[in-house]
Amino acid sequence: MEKKTLPQELEAVLTAQAVRERPIRLMFQDEARFGRMARIRRCWAPAPLRPVVCNGYEREFTYVYGSVSPMHGELDWSLSDKMNTAQMAAFLSQVSQAHPQEFLVMVVDGASSHRAKELIVPENVRLISLPGYSPELNPQEHIWDGPGPDGGGGRTAQKRHDHPSCGRRTSPQHYRLALDS
């Protein structure tokens, strides 16, 4: 089986029956995991004290689903405690409801939740897969590029949940502010 090129994929997806004269919006989707893993490290204590530390990892994660529309300069996003097919379906539904009058072509990576048979894709959304091992082709990947742990950008998951704009459509600048608050 020969792989389809992007124009061939678009031709297969953008049929007159599917589009029904709606405006077409091209979007790029990705998800990311933010959080912390507390690791035991050496520490100093004055003699004769010897600190007692429980040996175990503490993990807290928040998953962010995002899709960017480079032509419109808009970003749709959602926070989740999990990353699975059900959450991906919920995110697609959220994006579909945010753009009800448009036909959405969403470019996704090869994550298993994007290819699952159980994935429910709304009527006005079509998914196109990126070629394997090509994250550089997805502009949404760069939304996650931000200051790392030593750059001061990391915040706790709890602060992101408390932000008033969680789960709304926002501009990329507003999104960065939401993660940094």
C-alpha positions as CSV (number, residue, x, y, z in Angstrom):
1,M,0.0,0.0,0.0
2,E,1.4,3.3,-1.1
3,K,1.4,6.2,1.3
4,K,-0.8,9.2,0.4
5,T,0.7,12.6,0.0
6,L,-0.9,15.6,1.8
7,P,-2.8,16.8,-1.3
8,Q,-4.2,13.2,-1.8
9,E,-5.2,13.0,1.9
10,L,-6.9,16.4,1.6
11,E,-8.7,15.4,-1.5
12,A,-10.0,12.3,0.2
13,V,-11.2,14.3,3.3
14,L,-12.5,17.4,1.6
15,T,-15.4,15.9,-0.3
16,A,-18.4,18.1,-1.2
17,Q,-20.7,15.8,0.8
18,A,-18.6,16.2,3.9
19,V,-17.8,19.9,3.7
20,R,-21.3,21.1,2.6
21,E,-20.1,24.6,1.7
22,R,-18.8,25.3,5.2
23,P,-15.6,27.3,5.6
24,I,-12.6,25.0,6.1
25,R,-10.3,25.5,9.1
26,L,-6.9,23.7,9.2
27,M,-5.8,22.9,12.8
28,F,-2.9,21.1,14.3
29,Q,-3.4,19.1,17.5
30,D,-1.1,17.8,20.2
31,E,-1.1,17.0,23.9
32,A,1.5,17.5,26.5
33,R,2.1,16.4,30.1
34,F,3.1,18.9,32.7
35,G,3.9,18.1,36.3
36,R,6.4,17.1,38.8
37,M,8.3,14.0,40.0
38,A,9.8,14.5,43.4
39,R,13.1,12.6,43.7
40,I,15.1,11.9,46.8
41,R,18.3,13.8,46.8
42,R,21.2,14.2,49.2
43,C,20.9,16.8,51.8
44,W,23.0,18.3,54.5
45,A,22.2,18.1,58.2
46,P,24.3,19.1,61.2
47,A,26.0,16.3,63.1
48,P,24.8,14.1,64.8
49,L,21.4,14.5,63.1
50,R,20.6,12.1,60.2
51,P,17.5,12.9,58.2
52,V,14.9,10.2,57.6
53,V,13.3,10.3,54.2
54,C,10.6,7.9,52.8
55,N,11.9,6.2,49.7
56,G,9.3,6.8,47.0
57,Y,8.4,8.9,44.1
58,E,5.7,11.5,44.2
59,R,4.1,12.3,40.9
60,E,1.6,14.9,39.9
61,F,0.7,15.4,36.3
62,T,-1.8,17.5,34.3
63,Y,-2.3,16.8,30.6
64,V,-3.0,19.7,28.2
65,Y,-4.8,19.1,24.9
66,G,-4.3,21.8,22.4
67,S,-5.0,22.6,18.7
68,V,-3.7,25.7,16.9
69,S,-5.1,27.3,13.8
70,P,-2.1,29.1,12.3
71,M,-4.1,30.8,9.6
72,H,-6.5,32.3,12.2
73,G,-4.0,32.7,15.0
74,E,-6.3,30.9,17.5
75,L,-5.7,28.2,20.0
76,D,-8.2,25.8,21.5
77,W,-7.1,23.9,24.6
78,S,-8.3,21.8,27.5
79,L,-6.9,20.4,30.8
80,S,-7.3,16.8,31.9
81,D,-6.1,14.5,34.6
82,K,-5.6,11.7,32.0
83,M,-4.5,11.2,28.5
84,N,-6.6,8.5,26.7
85,T,-9.1,8.0,23.9
86,A,-12.1,9.3,25.9
87,Q,-10.3,12.5,26.8
88,M,-9.3,12.9,23.1
89,A,-12.9,12.5,22.1
90,A,-14.0,15.1,24.7
91,F,-11.4,17.5,23.3
92,L,-12.6,17.0,19.7
93,S,-16.1,17.6,20.9
94,Q,-15.1,20.8,22.6
95,V,-13.3,22.1,19.5
96,S,-16.2,21.1,17.3
97,Q,-18.6,23.0,19.5
98,A,-16.3,26.1,19.4
99,H,-16.4,26.1,15.6
100,P,-19.9,24.8,14.7
101,Q,-20.2,26.6,11.4
102,E,-16.8,25.4,10.1
103,F,-15.4,22.1,8.7
104,L,-12.3,21.3,10.7
105,V,-9.3,19.4,9.2
106,M,-7.2,18.5,12.2
107,V,-3.6,17.2,11.7
108,V,-2.7,14.8,14.5
109,D,0.4,12.8,15.4
110,G,0.5,9.0,15.7
111,A,-0.6,8.7,19.3
112,S,-2.7,5.6,19.9
113,S,-5.6,7.6,21.2
114,H,-5.8,9.3,17.8
115,R,-6.1,6.0,15.9
116,A,-8.3,4.1,18.3
117,K,-11.4,2.5,16.9
118,E,-13.3,3.8,20.0
119,L,-12.5,7.4,19.2
120,I,-15.6,9.4,18.5
121,V,-15.0,12.1,15.9
122,P,-17.6,14.9,15.5
123,E,-19.4,15.3,12.2
124,N,-17.6,18.5,11.3
125,V,-14.1,17.2,12.1
126,R,-11.7,15.1,10.0
127,L,-8.4,13.8,11.2
128,I,-5.2,13.6,9.1
129,S,-2.2,11.8,10.5
130,L,1.3,13.3,10.3
131,P,4.1,11.0,8.9
132,G,5.8,9.1,11.7
133,Y,8.7,10.8,13.6
134,S,8.0,14.2,12.2
135,P,7.0,16.5,15.1
136,E,8.7,19.4,13.4
137,L,5.8,19.5,10.9
138,N,3.3,20.3,13.7
139,P,3.1,24.0,14.8
140,Q,1.3,22.9,18.0
141,E,4.5,21.3,19.2
142,H,6.1,24.7,19.5
143,I,3.3,25.9,21.9
144,W,4.8,23.6,24.5
145,D,8.3,25.1,23.9
146,G,8.7,27.3,26.9
147,P,11.1,27.9,29.8
148,G,12.2,24.6,31.3
149,P,12.7,23.8,34.9
150,D,15.7,26.0,35.2
151,G,14.1,28.9,33.2
152,G,11.4,29.6,35.7
153,G,8.4,28.6,33.6
154,G,7.3,25.5,35.6
155,R,4.3,25.9,37.9
156,T,2.3,23.4,39.9
157,A,-0.6,21.7,38.4
158,Q,-2.9,23.1,41.0
159,K,-2.4,26.7,39.9
160,R,-3.3,25.8,36.3
161,H,-6.6,24.2,37.5
162,D,-7.5,27.3,39.4
163,H,-7.0,29.6,36.4
164,P,-10.3,31.2,35.4
165,S,-9.7,30.6,31.7
166,C,-9.2,26.8,31.8
167,G,-10.9,25.1,28.8
168,R,-11.7,28.2,26.9
169,R,-10.6,29.3,23.4
170,T,-7.8,31.7,23.8
171,S,-5.0,33.4,21.9
172,P,-1.5,31.8,22.2
173,Q,-0.4,34.7,24.3
174,H,-3.3,34.2,26.8
175,Y,-2.5,30.5,26.8
176,R,1.1,31.2,27.9
177,L,-0.2,33.5,30.6
178,A,-2.5,30.8,31.9
179,L,0.4,28.3,32.3
180,D,2.6,30.9,34.0
181,S,0.0,32.2,36.5
